[in-house]
Amino acid sequence: MAILAIAVVISQFRTSYLERERFIQKQTEHYVKAMEAHVSYSIQSVDLSLIGFANAIKVLPAKQSTSPATMTALLSSRGSSFNSDYWITFIDPNGNAIATSIGDSVIGASYADRDYFKVHVNNSAQGQLFIGEPSVGKVSKKKLFFLSRRVETAKGEFLGVIAAPLNVERYAQVFENSRFNSDISIGLVHGSGKVIARVPNFENAFGLDLKASPLFAHAQQAPSGTYKNVSVIDNLSRIFSYRVVDGLPLIVVVGSNDTETARLQQQNYLIAGGGLAILLLLMLSAGHFSLRTYARQEERELRYRKLYSASREMALLFQNSGEGMMVTDAKGLILTVNPAFSVVSGYTEKELVGQRAYDLASGRNEQEFFDHIFKCVTESGHWKGELWHRRKDDEDYLVSILINTVYDEQGKPFRYVALLSDITQKKPRKN
């Protein structure tokens, strides 16, 4: 009877362990698809700018296409549409920067040694977009990776290279804000093997060569997949899901730390082994102990299920929802908003990041009302109701809002997610 009881418990432990691994795998697969979509969209947006400038330069008269003044005027005319995330630089056939969209800070610098310049001089990219390896900018000293295109005359003569250095820290920030669980790691890796951006451990991971890692061994076999391995960056055992970005030398990889799962498995096996000796001496006590341990394990599994379900729904909702969504940290500071929120409020994401969510509310709301909301969220983890907000143009509007709390592994608030919609036209105002 003792052996049978222990066998049953061990079987349950094993089943729970395998189920936990399946949950982690599904979670990382959803994450990596969402991150791939973001990376692909951002690359396409920048490439459209490169194509536009390359075509504009192509139709210029010969003297103007080699004139620094003309090129500077062309790029600076669009300078206001860029931000610190990336900028545009034109490099002449000798590898020297002669114009940029951000002033004259890089003009005169030589980029003849950069991989993206060499490939276009030789026309190895055959007129297509080329993504260079990550490196530190010669002048800006920022962590960058480079998008570039060859610029030719109408006759096919080489005029130079139009390049867009992308600030890697922007991707790291997006990845960090996308982590609904502190166990999640998100990375962007160049096809050469070098890490472009990775959270956590962003600083230590930048530029690290992963060519010899299992990631590339799997990527050579299939453009997407899942595997388990010890991370070479933080030495943590993780379940990784990866996707090669379609048509680009980029790999997005998402990992989830399964150290806790392995620890629980080892702990449970030890408990079961000790339970065998106890059951031989005192069946009743050992049986009670085993059942209690099993109950604790079931409670953990339920918590994992809830976390996975919440994480998956938030990946999907944020990308596809037609309603406004806002994510804040535990202090109520805005981390990110979706496009629908920007349409409703009039604020861009860049204007809102780092601001207090409380400041978006209208003065119509009384302090007692906010105290009630805070109490509900603190006690139950969520609140649903109606709230007056104020747009960027100072117009008040009424929203239906649902606030949910995402907890970390210690059960403390990690993120707050708000889903809202404008119902001003559906409900009469009260003056």
Residue, then its C-alpha position, 0 to 999 in steps of 0.5 A: m500500500a505504501i509503495l502504491a501510494i508513493a507511485v501515485v504521488i510520483s505519477q501526479f508530480r510527473t504529470s504536473y511537471l509535463e503540463r507545466e512545461r506545455f504551458i510554458q511552451k505555449q506561452t513562449e510561442h504566443y510571445v514570440k509571434a507578437m514580438e516578431a510582428h512588432v520587429s517586422y513592422s518597425i523594419q518595414s516602416v524604416d525601409l519605406s523611408l530608405i526607399g523614398f530617399a533612394n528614389a529621390i536621389k536617383v532622379l536628381p541631376a548629376k551635380q546635385s546628387t553629389s552635392p553635400a548641400t543638396m543632400t543635406a537639404l533633402l534629408s533635413s526636409r524630412g528630419s522632423s518626421f524622425n525621432s531618436d529611434y533612428w535617423i537617415t545618413f547618406i554616404d558617398p561612394n568613398g564611404n564618407a557621410i556627407a548628409t544626415s537628417i539630424g544635423d551635421s554631427v556625423i558629416g565627414a565621418s568614414y563608414a567605409d569599414r562598415d559591413y553595410f557599406k562594403v556590401h553595397v559597394n560590391n552590390s552583393a545585396q543586389g539592390q535589396l535592403f541590407i541589415g548590418e550587424p549591431s555595433v556602437g555608433k562612431v559618433s553617437k556612441k549609441k548601441l545601434f544596428f543598421l538598415s541600408r540600401r544602395v543608391e544608383t543613378a538612372k543608368g545604374e551607376f553607384l552614387g552611395v549608400i542611404a543608411a538608417p541607424l536604429n537605436v537598439e535601446r528602443y527595442a529593449q524598452v518595447f521588450e521590457n514593457s511586453r514582459f508580463n512575467s519577470d521570468i520571461s526573456i525576449g531577444l532579437v538576434h542578427g543572422s550573423g549570430k550577434v545579439i541586437a537586443r535582449v531583456p533582461n541583461f541588456e547591457n551584457a548581452f549586446g553584441l554577444d555572439l550566439k552563432a555556436s549556440p543551440l538557437f542557430a542549430h535549430a534555426q538552420q533546421a526550421p524557421s520556427g520552433t521550441y527547444k529547452n536549454v541553459s541560456v549562455i547569457d544568464n545560465l538559467s534553464r529556459i524553454f525557448s521559442y524562436r522565429v526567423v523574421d520572414g525575408l530578413p536576417l533576424i531571429v526573435v527568441v523568447g524564453s521562460n525560466d523553468t528553474e522553479t519547475a525543476r526545483l519543485q520536481q526535485q523537491n517533490y521527489l524527495i518528499a515522496g521518497g521520505g514519505l515512503a519511509i514514513l508510510l512504512l512506520l505510520m501510514l496515516s501521517a504519511g498519507h496526510f502529508s502526501l495529500r497536503t503536498y499534492a494540494r499545494q502542487e495543485e494550487r501552484e498549477l492553478r496559479y500558473r494556468k491563470l498567469y498563462s491565460a492572462s498573459r496570452e489574452m493581453a498579447l492578443l488584446f493589445q495587438n488587435s483590440g479596437e478599444g483603447m489599452m494602457v499598461t502601467d507599472a506597479k506605481g501607476l506610471i504608463l509603460t505603453v498604450n495601443p493605437a486605439f488609445s492614442v486615437v481616443s485620447g489624442y496623445t501619442e505613445k511617446e507623449l504618455v510613456g512615463q506619465r501618471a495614468y491618474d493625470l489623464a483623468s478629468g477634474r470632474n471626478e472627485q477624490e472619494f471616487f478615486d479612493h474607491i477605485f484604488k480600494c477595489v483594485t487593491e482588494s480584488g485585483h480589478w475594477k470596472g466602471e465609468l470615468w471622466h477622462r480629458r483629451k489632449d485638446d482639454e475636452d472631457y469624455l466619458v469612458s467605460i473602463l476595466i482595470n486588471t492587475v497582473y501579479d508577479e511570482q511573489g503575488k505582488p502587483f507587477r503591471y496594471v492593464a486598463l481597457l477603455s472605450d469612449i461612451t460619451q455619445k452613448k450616455p447624456r452628460k450631466n452639467 
